[in-house]
Amino acid sequence: MQVAPLVYFYPFTSPQENNCNSIIIDGPEKVLIDPGHKHLWPNLKRQIEEDGLNPQDLTLIIHTHCHPDHMEAGEILEFDYGAIQSLSSIEAEFLNGPGRDFFPWMGLDNPKGSIGRLLTPGPLLLGDKTLQLYLCPGHTPGSLCLHWPEAKVLITGDVIFGRSVGRTDFPGGDHSALTTSIQKLSELPKVELLLPGHGPAILGAEQVAANFKAVHAYF
């Protein structure tokens, strides 16, 4: 469903539909963030098409981090649609090491696709728009968050949810780093829509600020 101009949000509502929230940023360069599990791609594909979008037009897949529930379907987008998969350079290194173990731990095959683009913190040009990428370790070493100031949208992956935060007890997790990452995000200006990796969207500047305040209580 469309939640802001050029922004489409596909929340995880049941294990039969997906296992993470997926987001599309429309425009000349169409981007899908966190495609989710491979066997659930047909459900996400159907929702995308119902919104009048064509998955064939997707050019870039951004994985906020390398956990299978967020990135496993990326290989379908790469092999069947020609889209480029991307991770932060730190997360790609983690995926080639301990991060790869998450796949067999979940009874899944190792990813067969490739990370065709390594992302670094700073401006990310997407056609006629510029997003800001932030490295936000804690849940994983190279987790990325995306801020689109003009749209007042913040995409957080599994760094922060509605009144909750990402787990830090998995390999690569770091509670102190997560605390620092969340503090950095809470200081960003112009955030009126927070789209997390799981759970509902948080709408309104006051609600976003209240959520950060509630989450700080965990620390």
C-alpha positions in Angstrom: 0.0 0.0 0.0 1.1 3.5 -0.7 2.0 5.4 2.5 3.7 8.5 1.1 4.3 9.9 -2.4 6.4 7.2 -4.2 6.7 5.1 -1.1 4.9 1.7 -0.8 4.9 -0.3 2.4 4.1 -4.0 2.6 3.9 -5.0 6.3 4.4 -8.5 7.6 1.0 -9.6 8.7 1.2 -13.4 8.8 3.8 -16.2 8.2 1.9 -17.1 5.0 2.5 -13.6 3.5 6.0 -12.6 4.4 8.3 -12.5 7.4 9.5 -8.9 7.3 8.2 -5.6 6.1 9.1 -4.7 2.5 9.3 -1.2 1.0 9.4 0.1 -2.5 10.6 3.6 -3.5 9.2 4.4 -6.9 10.6 6.6 -9.5 13.0 6.4 -12.5 15.1 4.0 -10.4 12.8 1.7 -8.6 14.1 0.2 -5.4 12.9 -2.7 -3.3 14.1 -2.8 0.3 14.1 -6.1 2.1 12.3 -8.6 -0.2 11.9 -11.2 2.6 11.8 -15.0 2.3 12.1 -16.7 -1.1 9.1 -19.0 -0.8 6.9 -16.1 0.1 7.9 -13.9 -2.8 4.8 -14.8 -4.8 2.7 -13.1 -2.1 4.8 -9.9 -2.1 4.8 -9.9 -5.9 1.0 -10.1 -6.0 0.7 -7.1 -3.6 3.1 -5.1 -5.6 1.2 -5.7 -8.8 -2.1 -4.9 -7.1 -0.6 -1.4 -6.4 -0.1 -1.0 -10.1 3.7 -1.6 -10.0 5.6 -4.0 -12.2 8.3 -6.1 -10.4 10.1 -6.3 -13.7 10.9 -2.6 -13.3 12.8 -3.0 -10.1 16.5 -2.2 -10.6 18.0 -2.2 -7.1 17.4 -4.4 -4.1 18.6 -2.9 -0.8 19.0 -5.4 2.1 19.1 -3.5 5.4 21.0 -6.5 6.7 21.8 -10.1 5.8 19.3 -12.1 7.9 17.4 -14.6 5.6 14.0 -13.3 6.6 14.9 -10.0 5.0 17.1 -10.9 2.0 16.5 -14.5 0.9 14.2 -13.6 -2.0 16.9 -11.3 -3.4 18.3 -14.1 -5.6 14.9 -14.3 -7.3 15.0 -10.6 -8.1 18.5 -11.0 -9.4 18.1 -14.1 -11.5 14.5 -13.6 -12.8 14.4 -9.8 -13.0 18.0 -8.6 -13.4 17.9 -6.4 -10.3 21.1 -5.7 -8.4 21.4 -6.8 -4.8 23.1 -4.5 -2.4 24.3 -4.5 1.2 26.6 -2.3 3.2 30.3 -3.3 2.7 30.5 -4.3 6.3 27.4 -6.4 6.1 28.6 -8.1 2.9 31.8 -9.1 4.8 29.7 -10.4 7.6 27.6 -12.4 5.2 30.7 -14.0 3.8 31.6 -15.0 7.4 29.4 -15.7 10.4 26.4 -14.2 8.8 26.1 -17.0 6.3 25.5 -19.5 9.1 22.0 -18.0 9.6 20.8 -19.8 6.5 21.5 -23.4 7.5 20.5 -22.6 11.1 17.0 -21.7 9.7 17.0 -24.9 7.5 17.6 -22.8 4.3 20.1 -23.2 1.4 23.0 -20.7 1.3 22.2 -17.7 -0.9 23.0 -18.3 -4.5 22.9 -14.7 -5.7 25.6 -12.1 -5.5 25.9 -8.7 -3.9 26.4 -6.6 -7.0 26.7 -3.3 -5.2 28.3 -2.3 -1.9 26.8 0.6 -0.1 28.6 3.1 2.1 27.1 5.7 4.5 26.2 9.0 2.9 24.2 10.2 0.0 22.5 7.5 -2.2 21.4 8.8 -5.6 18.3 7.1 -6.9 17.4 8.7 -10.2 16.0 12.2 -9.3 16.1 11.7 -5.6 18.8 11.6 -2.9 18.5 9.4 0.2 20.9 9.3 3.1 22.3 6.0 4.2 23.3 5.5 7.8 25.4 2.6 9.1 23.6 1.5 12.3 25.3 -1.5 13.8 23.9 -3.4 16.8 21.4 -5.9 15.4 24.1 -6.9 12.9 27.5 -5.3 12.3 26.6 -3.6 9.0 22.9 -2.8 9.3 21.7 0.1 7.1 19.0 2.7 7.8 17.7 5.0 5.0 16.5 8.5 5.5 14.7 10.4 2.8 14.5 14.0 4.2 12.3 15.4 1.4 9.6 12.7 2.0 10.3 12.8 5.8 10.6 9.0 5.8 13.0 6.9 7.9 13.5 3.2 7.1 15.1 1.3 10.0 15.2 -2.4 9.2 15.6 -4.3 12.5 17.4 -1.5 14.4 14.2 -0.1 15.9 10.5 -1.0 15.8 7.4 0.3 17.5 8.4 0.5 21.1 11.0 -2.2 20.7 14.4 -2.8 19.2 16.3 -5.5 17.2 17.8 -8.4 19.0 21.4 -8.3 20.0 21.9 -11.9 21.1 22.5 -13.2 17.6 26.1 -13.5 16.3 27.2 -10.1 15.3 24.9 -8.4 17.7 26.1 -5.6 20.0 23.9 -3.9 22.6 26.1 -0.9 23.1 26.4 -0.3 19.3 22.6 -0.6 19.0 22.2 2.0 21.7 24.5 4.4 19.8 22.7 3.7 16.5 19.3 4.4 17.9 20.5 7.7 19.5 21.9 8.8 16.1 18.5 8.0 14.4 16.5 9.9 17.1 18.4 13.1 16.3 17.6 13.1 12.6 15.4 16.0 11.5 12.3 15.8 9.4 11.0 12.3 10.2 7.2 12.0 10.1 7.0 8.4 8.9 9.1 5.6 10.4 9.0 2.3 8.5 10.5 -0.6 10.6 11.5 -4.1 9.5 8.7 -5.7 11.5 5.5 -4.3 13.0 3.3 -1.4 11.9 4.5 1.9 10.5 4.8 4.9 12.9 3.1 7.9 11.5 3.4 11.5 12.6 6.4 13.5 13.9 5.0 13.4 17.5 4.5 9.6 17.4 8.0 9.0 16.0 9.5 11.2 18.7 7.4 9.4 21.4 8.6 6.0 20.0 12.2 7.0 20.3 11.6 8.2 23.8 9.9 4.9 24.8 12.7 2.9 23.2 15.3 4.8 25.1 13.7 3.5 28.3 15.0 0.0 27.3 18.5 1.3 27.8 
